[in-house]
């Protein structure tokens, strides 16, 4: 069995896009930063998001049953840090960006590289996290093509050729 620290060190070498996951509805408006986002299938268009059950957005996300995966552009690193948690409340997080909605009512970030507006279709609990499967109801491509990734415990810019 691999121990926790060895696994964490290995995962630090697993680069991933940085996204802000947002939700709004009866459970309130919440958001958090995630790199654990993955495509599941393209028919129907479905992705998954992993969220720690201790995250303050966890229960509102499940209650609202909608989410938006806002994939951050290179110049939006500050939003990743704000939505990453800590002592910053939700109102302050959302005040740092400009938002609109598409089909589900989940907040869509202006300037995101791409936004996936989704309805939750299934949830599965694994250890400390909930894996949320979500069908994509709408997409929005942003004007920026330079993406933000997290690799080796640091942010990096991916420039589109």
Z-matrix of the N, CA and C atoms (Angstrom, degrees):
N
C 1 1.462
C 2 1.531 1 108.49
N 3 1.317 2 117.41 1 136.49
C 4 1.464 3 123.46 2 178.51
C 5 1.529 4 108.45 3 -83.28
N 6 1.323 5 116.46 4 133.91
C 7 1.466 6 118.01 5 179.71
C 8 1.526 7 111.30 6 -79.91
N 9 1.315 8 114.75 7 164.23
C 10 1.467 9 122.77 8 -173.62
C 11 1.531 10 112.37 9 -56.70
N 12 1.340 11 117.75 10 -47.92
C 13 1.459 12 121.06 11 -175.89
C 14 1.525 13 111.64 12 -67.01
N 15 1.317 14 117.71 13 -40.41
C 16 1.469 15 121.09 14 177.65
C 17 1.524 16 110.10 15 -61.64
N 18 1.334 17 115.71 16 -42.74
C 19 1.467 18 120.47 17 178.29
C 20 1.528 19 110.86 18 -63.11
N 21 1.335 20 117.57 19 -45.24
C 22 1.468 21 121.35 20 -179.57
C 23 1.538 22 110.83 21 -60.82
N 24 1.335 23 116.75 22 -40.72
C 25 1.465 24 120.42 23 178.26
C 26 1.528 25 110.84 24 -63.49
N 27 1.306 26 117.07 25 -41.28
C 28 1.461 27 120.67 26 178.29
C 29 1.530 28 111.01 27 -65.39
N 30 1.327 29 117.21 28 -42.90
C 31 1.471 30 120.35 29 -179.38
C 32 1.527 31 112.13 30 -66.95
N 33 1.333 32 118.45 31 -24.63
C 34 1.463 33 121.23 32 175.82
C 35 1.527 34 111.16 33 -63.71
N 36 1.317 35 116.33 34 -19.51
C 37 1.464 36 121.38 35 178.76
C 38 1.520 37 111.97 36 -95.25
N 39 1.310 38 116.21 37 8.55
C 40 1.462 39 122.85 38 -179.02
C 41 1.522 40 107.28 39 -105.70
N 42 1.323 41 117.02 40 93.22
C 43 1.455 42 121.05 41 -177.11
C 44 1.520 43 112.08 42 -65.43
N 45 1.331 44 116.32 43 145.99
C 46 1.463 45 120.38 44 -178.67
C 47 1.524 46 110.57 45 -151.22
N 48 1.328 47 115.29 46 149.53
C 49 1.459 48 120.86 47 173.20
C 50 1.527 49 108.89 48 -62.90
N 51 1.317 50 115.85 49 150.24
C 52 1.455 51 121.89 50 178.92
C 53 1.520 52 108.67 51 -103.31
N 54 1.328 53 116.35 52 128.48
C 55 1.463 54 121.19 53 -178.73
C 56 1.520 55 110.39 54 -130.91
N 57 1.315 56 115.18 55 150.69
C 58 1.455 57 121.59 56 168.44
C 59 1.519 58 106.47 57 -104.79
N 60 1.326 59 115.54 58 120.64
C 61 1.457 60 122.52 59 -179.94
C 62 1.517 61 107.32 60 -94.68
N 63 1.321 62 116.92 61 125.20
C 64 1.464 63 121.02 62 -177.88
C 65 1.520 64 110.75 63 -122.97
N 66 1.329 65 114.96 64 157.21
C 67 1.461 66 121.88 65 176.80
C 68 1.518 67 108.54 66 -150.73
N 69 1.317 68 116.27 67 155.10
C 70 1.469 69 121.37 68 174.75
C 71 1.514 70 108.14 69 -155.92
N 72 1.314 71 115.56 70 148.73
C 73 1.458 72 121.47 71 -178.68
C 74 1.514 73 109.55 72 154.55
N 75 1.333 74 117.33 73 -152.56
C 76 1.466 75 121.14 74 -177.28
C 77 1.531 76 113.67 75 -58.21
N 78 1.338 77 117.68 76 -27.80
C 79 1.462 78 121.72 77 179.65
C 80 1.511 79 113.96 78 -83.90
N 81 1.341 80 116.93 79 -4.57
C 82 1.459 81 121.39 80 179.82
C 83 1.516 82 112.36 81 101.82
N 84 1.332 83 114.20 82 173.47
C 85 1.464 84 121.68 83 179.88
C 86 1.526 85 108.36 84 -95.26
N 87 1.319 86 115.41 85 119.45
C 88 1.456 87 121.71 86 -177.80
C 89 1.517 88 109.66 87 -139.21
N 90 1.338 89 115.43 88 160.78
C 91 1.445 90 120.72 89 175.71
C 92 1.514 91 111.53 90 -160.54
N 93 1.323 92 115.80 91 156.34
C 94 1.460 93 121.96 92 179.05
C 95 1.522 94 109.27 93 -153.00
N 96 1.321 95 116.37 94 158.67
C 97 1.454 96 122.55 95 177.39
C 98 1.521 97 109.51 96 -87.28
N 99 1.331 98 115.52 97 138.89
C 100 1.467 99 120.17 98 179.31
C 101 1.520 100 110.50 99 -144.64
N 102 1.308 101 114.94 100 144.82
C 103 1.464 102 120.30 101 168.84
C 104 1.526 103 109.65 102 -116.06
N 105 1.330 104 116.69 103 -6.16
C 106 1.465 105 121.49 104 179.35
C 107 1.524 106 109.51 105 -90.50
N 108 1.333 107 115.03 106 72.98
C 109 1.464 108 124.00 107 179.26
C 110 1.517 109 106.40 108 -129.74
N 111 1.326 110 116.54 109 138.44
C 112 1.465 111 119.13 110 -175.45
C 113 1.523 112 110.25 111 -151.46
N 114 1.313 113 116.45 112 143.26
C 115 1.456 114 121.12 113 171.86
C 116 1.523 115 108.59 114 -71.25
N 117 1.337 116 115.98 115 140.76
C 118 1.460 117 121.24 116 177.96
C 119 1.525 118 109.89 117 -107.06
N 120 1.328 119 116.25 118 -51.85
C 121 1.459 120 120.95 119 -179.12
C 122 1.527 121 108.61 120 -156.77
N 123 1.335 122 116.17 121 158.03
C 124 1.465 123 119.08 122 178.62
C 125 1.523 124 112.91 123 -101.46
N 126 1.343 125 117.97 124 -2.60
C 127 1.458 126 119.99 125 179.16
C 128 1.531 127 110.39 126 -147.57
N 129 1.330 128 118.49 127 95.57
C 130 1.456 129 125.94 128 0.37
C 131 1.532 130 110.99 129 -77.37
N 132 1.319 131 116.19 130 150.81
C 133 1.464 132 121.42 131 -179.53
C 134 1.525 133 108.87 132 -56.53
N 135 1.336 134 115.74 133 114.62
C 136 1.456 135 121.33 134 -174.99
C 137 1.517 136 109.07 135 -140.40
N 138 1.325 137 115.95 136 139.84
C 139 1.456 138 121.24 137 174.74
C 140 1.517 139 108.57 138 -130.44
N 141 1.334 140 115.32 139 171.82
C 142 1.453 141 119.38 140 175.55
C 143 1.515 142 109.54 141 -128.64
N 144 1.325 143 114.46 142 151.40
C 145 1.456 144 123.42 143 177.06
C 146 1.521 145 106.84 144 -133.58
N 147 1.319 146 116.58 145 133.51
C 148 1.461 147 120.66 146 176.08
C 149 1.524 148 108.47 147 -101.44
N 150 1.333 149 115.76 148 131.10
C 151 1.469 150 120.60 149 -179.22
C 152 1.525 151 109.26 150 -132.49
N 153 1.309 152 115.37 151 132.89
C 154 1.453 153 121.67 152 176.94
C 155 1.527 154 108.92 153 -66.77
N 156 1.310 155 116.71 154 134.31
C 157 1.467 156 120.31 155 -178.03
C 158 1.525 157 112.61 156 -67.30
N 159 1.337 158 118.89 157 -16.69
C 160 1.472 159 121.49 158 175.82
C 161 1.524 160 112.10 159 -83.78
N 162 1.321 161 117.85 160 -11.57
C 163 1.462 162 122.04 161 179.74
C 164 1.527 163 109.47 162 -63.53
N 165 1.326 164 117.59 163 135.88
C 166 1.475 165 120.42 164 -177.98
C 167 1.522 166 112.88 165 -64.80
N 168 1.322 167 118.25 166 -15.75
C 169 1.464 168 122.01 167 178.13
C 170 1.528 169 112.57 168 -87.28
N 171 1.319 170 117.52 169 -11.51
C 172 1.464 171 121.33 170 -173.22
C 173 1.525 172 112.75 171 -56.12
N 174 1.315 173 117.76 172 -59.52
C 175 1.470 174 120.11 173 -176.29
C 176 1.530 175 112.54 174 -66.28
N 177 1.347 176 119.19 175 -43.66
C 178 1.471 177 118.26 176 176.10
C 179 1.528 178 113.08 177 -58.38
N 180 1.330 179 116.86 178 -37.86
C 181 1.463 180 120.96 179 178.44
C 182 1.522 181 110.56 180 -59.97
N 183 1.328 182 116.85 181 -46.55
C 184 1.464 183 120.54 182 179.98
C 185 1.525 184 111.27 183 -68.51
N 186 1.327 185 117.02 184 -38.83
C 187 1.470 186 120.83 185 178.73
C 188 1.523 187 111.10 186 -64.05
N 189 1.325 188 116.63 187 -44.88
C 190 1.468 189 120.78 188 -177.88
C 191 1.524 190 112.80 189 -72.35
N 192 1.308 191 117.14 190 -29.55
C 193 1.473 192 123.97 191 178.34
C 194 1.532 193 113.26 192 61.72
N 195 1.334 194 116.79 193 20.74
C 196 1.467 195 122.22 194 174.54
C 197 1.525 196 108.17 195 -137.82
N 198 1.329 197 114.60 196 154.69
C 199 1.465 198 119.38 197 176.34
C 200 1.513 199 108.87 198 -156.10
N 201 1.326 200 114.33 199 159.85
C 202 1.458 201 120.30 200 171.74
C 203 1.521 202 107.48 201 -128.63
N 204 1.327 203 115.75 202 128.11
C 205 1.458 204 122.14 203 173.84
C 206 1.524 205 105.94 204 -92.90
N 207 1.328 206 115.91 205 107.05
C 208 1.460 207 122.84 206 179.76
C 209 1.524 208 107.83 207 -99.64
N 210 1.330 209 117.55 208 101.53
C 211 1.456 210 122.07 209 -177.32
C 212 1.529 211 108.31 210 -78.78
N 213 1.337 212 115.72 211 119.39
C 214 1.455 213 120.58 212 -169.93
C 215 1.525 214 113.64 213 -75.17
N 216 1.327 215 113.64 214 143.69
C 217 1.462 216 122.29 215 173.03
C 218 1.524 217 108.52 216 -82.13
N 219 1.315 218 116.13 217 163.20
C 220 1.462 219 121.84 218 -176.92
C 221 1.521 220 112.55 219 -55.62
N 222 1.323 221 117.77 220 -34.41
C 223 1.469 222 120.30 221 -177.87
C 224 1.534 223 113.46 222 -86.80
N 225 1.330 224 118.10 223 11.79
C 226 1.467 225 121.30 224 -178.79
C 227 1.535 226 112.72 225 -111.66
N 228 1.315 227 117.09 226 21.96
C 229 1.460 228 121.42 227 179.47
C 230 1.527 229 111.90 228 -55.78
N 231 1.335 230 116.81 229 -36.45
C 232 1.476 231 119.91 230 179.85
C 233 1.526 232 111.43 231 -59.04
N 234 1.326 233 117.87 232 -35.24
C 235 1.465 234 120.26 233 178.58
C 236 1.520 235 111.09 234 -68.62
N 237 1.318 236 117.08 235 -35.64
C 238 1.458 237 120.05 236 176.56
C 239 1.519 238 110.22 237 -59.57
N 240 1.326 239 116.48 238 -45.22
C 241 1.464 240 120.48 239 179.64
C 242 1.521 241 111.95 240 -65.60
N 243 1.328 242 117.98 241 -42.15
C 244 1.472 243 120.97 242 179.42
C 245 1.521 244 112.08 243 -63.65
N 246 1.323 245 116.14 244 -46.15
C 247 1.461 246 120.22 245 -177.81
C 248 1.528 247 112.21 246 -79.57
N 249 1.331 248 116.06 247 -4.75
C 250 1.452 249 120.89 248 179.63
C 251 1.514 250 113.77 249 -71.51
N 252 1.312 251 117.07 250 -7.86
C 253 1.465 252 118.94 251 175.27
C 254 1.506 253 112.28 252 115.13
N 255 1.321 254 114.35 253 -139.57
C 256 1.450 255 119.12 254 -177.09
C 257 1.511 256 110.80 255 74.46
N 258 1.320 257 115.15 256 -145.98
C 259 1.461 258 120.17 257 -174.51
C 260 1.526 259 113.29 258 -94.05
N 261 1.313 260 118.68 259 6.54
C 262 1.466 261 121.88 260 -178.58
C 263 1.527 262 108.73 261 -81.79
N 264 1.346 263 116.03 262 122.12
C 265 1.467 264 118.24 263 -178.75
C 266 1.531 265 111.04 264 -78.98
N 267 1.332 266 114.70 265 166.41
C 268 1.466 267 120.62 266 -174.85
C 269 1.526 268 112.82 267 -60.20
N 270 1.325 269 118.18 268 -40.04
C 271 1.469 270 119.99 269 -179.61
C 272 1.522 271 111.22 270 -61.51
N 273 1.330 272 116.71 271 -41.85
C 274 1.464 273 120.79 272 178.69
C 275 1.528 274 111.16 273 -66.12
N 276 1.323 275 116.61 274 -38.21
C 277 1.465 276 120.43 275 178.17
C 278 1.528 277 110.39 276 -60.25
N 279 1.328 278 115.80 277 -50.97
C 280 1.467 279 119.73 278 -176.45
C 281 1.530 280 112.24 279 -69.95
N 282 1.337 281 117.71 280 -27.16
C 283 1.466 282 120.95 281 178.81
C 284 1.530 283 111.91 282 -66.22
N 285 1.320 284 117.50 283 -20.12
C 286 1.464 285 121.57 284 -177.23
C 287 1.531 286 113.19 285 -80.28
N 288 1.327 287 117.36 286 -8.59
C 289 1.462 288 120.52 287 -179.58
C 290 1.509 289 111.56 288 -130.09
N 291 1.318 290 115.99 289 174.71
C 292 1.462 291 122.55 290 174.35
C 293 1.525 292 106.29 291 -111.90
N 294 1.321 293 115.24 292 134.19
C 295 1.452 294 120.87 293 -169.57
C 296 1.517 295 111.52 294 -130.08
N 297 1.316 296 115.51 295 152.93
C 298 1.463 297 123.08 296 171.19
C 299 1.529 298 106.54 297 -147.14
N 300 1.306 299 118.02 298 -176.49
C 301 1.463 300 120.46 299 178.49
C 302 1.529 301 109.56 300 -128.74
N 303 1.324 302 114.80 301 161.44
C 304 1.457 303 121.95 302 174.03
C 305 1.528 304 107.49 303 -113.60
N 306 1.331 305 118.92 304 -110.15
C 307 1.471 306 120.91 305 -176.15
C 308 1.524 307 114.89 306 -90.60
N 309 1.337 308 117.92 307 -39.34
C 310 1.471 309 119.84 308 -169.32
C 311 1.517 310 114.71 309 -88.02
N 312 1.311 311 117.59 310 -17.90
C 313 1.460 312 121.24 311 -175.34
C 314 1.516 313 112.99 312 94.47
N 315 1.335 314 118.16 313 -6.28
C 316 1.466 315 120.93 314 175.39
C 317 1.531 316 108.56 315 -70.30
N 318 1.334 317 118.39 316 140.99
C 319 1.467 318 120.85 317 -178.57
C 320 1.535 319 112.74 318 -63.55
N 321 1.318 320 114.85 319 131.30
C 322 1.460 321 123.41 320 178.13
C 323 1.527 322 107.08 321 -109.86
N 324 1.325 323 116.26 322 126.32
C 325 1.460 324 122.35 323 -176.41
C 326 1.522 325 111.37 324 -80.81
N 327 1.340 326 115.86 325 123.12
C 328 1.460 327 120.01 326 172.56
C 329 1.527 328 108.11 327 -61.61
N 330 1.318 329 117.11 328 134.08
C 331 1.453 330 121.60 329 176.47
C 332 1.512 331 115.47 330 88.64
N 333 1.325 332 118.46 331 -2.10
C 334 1.465 333 119.88 332 175.79
C 335 1.526 334 108.84 333 -63.54
N 336 1.316 335 117.44 334 149.06
C 337 1.467 336 120.95 335 177.69
C 338 1.521 337 109.38 336 -59.46
N 339 1.344 338 115.81 337 -45.63
C 340 1.453 339 122.11 338 174.58
C 341 1.522 340 107.60 339 -153.68
N 342 1.315 341 116.13 340 146.59
C 343 1.463 342 121.60 341 177.05
C 344 1.523 343 108.48 342 -124.71
N 345 1.333 344 115.24 343 131.34
C 346 1.465 345 122.86 344 178.01
C 347 1.521 346 107.60 345 -109.32
N 348 1.304 347 117.75 346 107.39
C 349 1.467 348 124.13 347 -179.26
C 350 1.528 349 107.48 348 -89.74
N 351 1.332 350 117.63 349 118.60
C 352 1.463 351 120.80 350 -166.19
C 353 1.529 352 114.17 351 -132.83
N 354 1.336 353 113.44 352 157.41
C 355 1.465 354 122.81 353 169.61
C 356 1.526 355 107.91 354 -112.85
N 357 1.316 356 116.59 355 132.79
C 358 1.464 357 120.71 356 -179.57
C 359 1.521 358 109.16 357 -69.61
N 360 1.336 359 115.58 358 130.25
C 361 1.462 360 120.59 359 -178.91
C 362 1.525 361 112.79 360 -111.08
N 363 1.333 362 117.22 361 -23.08
C 364 1.463 363 120.31 362 -177.20
C 365 1.518 364 108.74 363 -163.35
N 366 1.325 365 117.21 364 148.25
C 367 1.462 366 122.12 365 173.73
C 368 1.529 367 109.23 366 -132.59
N 369 1.307 368 115.03 367 145.79
C 370 1.457 369 122.09 368 178.28
C 371 1.523 370 107.92 369 -138.26
N 372 1.314 371 116.82 370 134.77
C 373 1.458 372 120.22 371 178.28
C 374 1.516 373 110.36 372 -96.40
N 375 1.345 374 115.04 373 132.99
C 376 1.454 375 122.40 374 177.68
C 377 1.529 376 107.25 375 -135.05
N 378 1.326 377 115.89 376 110.79
C 379 1.466 378 122.33 377 179.53
C 380 1.542 379 110.15 378 52.53
N 381 1.331 380 118.08 379 -117.41
C 382 1.470 381 122.36 380 -175.67
C 383 1.518 382 114.07 381 -86.38
N 384 1.335 383 117.63 382 -4.79
C 385 1.461 384 121.14 383 -172.47
C 386 1.523 385 112.96 384 -121.00
N 387 1.317 386 113.91 385 159.43
C 388 1.452 387 121.98 386 169.76
C 389 1.521 388 107.25 387 -110.51
N 390 1.318 389 115.98 388 129.64
C 391 1.464 390 121.36 389 175.32
C 392 1.527 391 106.04 390 -95.46
N 393 1.311 392 115.29 391 117.86
C 394 1.459 393 122.26 392 -176.72
C 395 1.524 394 108.33 393 -104.03
N 396 1.314 395 117.07 394 120.30
C 397 1.462 396 122.23 395 174.59
C 398 1.521 397 106.92 396 -96.17
N 399 1.322 398 116.22 397 133.63
C 400 1.462 399 119.86 398 -174.99
C 401 1.522 400 110.77 399 -138.75
N 402 1.343 401 115.44 400 132.69
C 403 1.464 402 120.54 401 176.23
C 404 1.521 403 109.11 402 -86.92
N 405 1.313 404 115.05 403 134.79
C 406 1.454 405 121.59 404 -177.75
C 407 1.528 406 109.45 405 -78.35
N 408 1.342 407 115.59 406 120.48
C 409 1.462 408 121.80 407 179.55
C 410 1.526 409 111.58 408 -93.67
N 411 1.340 410 116.31 409 -29.59
C 412 1.463 411 121.47 410 -178.99
C 413 1.519 412 109.11 411 -157.35
N 414 1.319 413 115.62 412 154.87
C 415 1.462 414 123.28 413 177.97
C 416 1.511 415 109.48 414 -127.35
N 417 1.322 416 114.91 415 149.90
C 418 1.465 417 119.11 416 171.65
C 419 1.520 418 108.89 417 -141.02
N 420 1.333 419 116.12 418 123.50
C 421 1.459 420 121.65 419 176.63
C 422 1.517 421 108.30 420 -91.67
N 423 1.326 422 116.81 421 134.68
C 424 1.459 423 121.60 422 177.55
C 425 1.516 424 111.17 423 -88.15
N 426 1.310 425 115.60 424 172.06
C 427 1.464 426 121.02 425 -179.35
C 428 1.524 427 111.87 426 -76.86
N 429 1.339 428 117.35 427 -28.43
C 430 1.459 429 121.08 428 -178.97
C 431 1.528 430 110.01 429 -79.95
N 432 1.318 431 115.25 430 142.07
C 433 1.454 432 119.89 431 177.44
C 434 1.520 433 112.07 432 -118.07
N 435 1.339 434 117.26 433 0.37
C 436 1.454 435 121.06 434 177.32
C 437 1.514 436 108.02 435 -89.01
N 438 1.328 437 116.26 436 117.85
C 439 1.450 438 121.46 437 -174.57
C 440 1.515 439 113.27 438 -96.58
N 441 1.317 440 114.79 439 165.08
C 442 1.457 441 123.12 440 178.28
C 443 1.524 442 108.14 441 -112.74
N 444 1.322 443 116.61 442 126.47
C 445 1.458 444 120.96 443 176.86
C 446 1.527 445 109.09 444 -125.16
N 447 1.329 446 114.02 445 157.23
C 448 1.461 447 121.10 446 176.90
C 449 1.517 448 107.36 447 -115.59
N 450 1.339 449 115.47 448 122.02
C 451 1.465 450 121.32 449 -177.75
C 452 1.524 451 108.15 450 -149.48
N 453 1.326 452 116.93 451 135.87
C 454 1.463 453 122.68 452 178.49
C 455 1.528 454 111.07 453 56.34
N 456 1.339 455 115.27 454 39.93
C 457 1.466 456 123.88 455 177.02
C 458 1.538 457 113.57 456 61.46
N 459 1.340 458 115.32 457 31.98
C 460 1.461 459 120.56 458 178.42
C 461 1.523 460 109.43 459 -149.40
N 462 1.337 461 115.38 460 155.63
C 463 1.460 462 121.62 461 175.98
C 464 1.527 463 109.52 462 -82.96
N 465 1.331 464 115.43 463 145.46
C 466 1.453 465 122.10 464 177.15
C 467 1.526 466 108.17 465 -140.97
N 468 1.314 467 116.14 466 150.20
C 469 1.458 468 122.38 467 177.74
C 470 1.515 469 110.03 468 -96.68
N 471 1.324 470 115.11 469 133.67
C 472 1.457 471 120.44 470 170.98
C 473 1.516 472 107.04 471 -105.62
N 474 1.307 473 116.31 472 119.55
C 475 1.460 474 121.54 473 -179.31
C 476 1.513 475 109.52 474 -96.54
N 477 1.323 476 114.38 475 132.18
C 478 1.461 477 119.34 476 176.52
C 479 1.520 478 108.65 477 -75.59
N 480 1.329 479 117.58 478 132.56
C 481 1.485 480 119.88 479 -179.62
C 482 1.519 481 112.22 480 -64.61
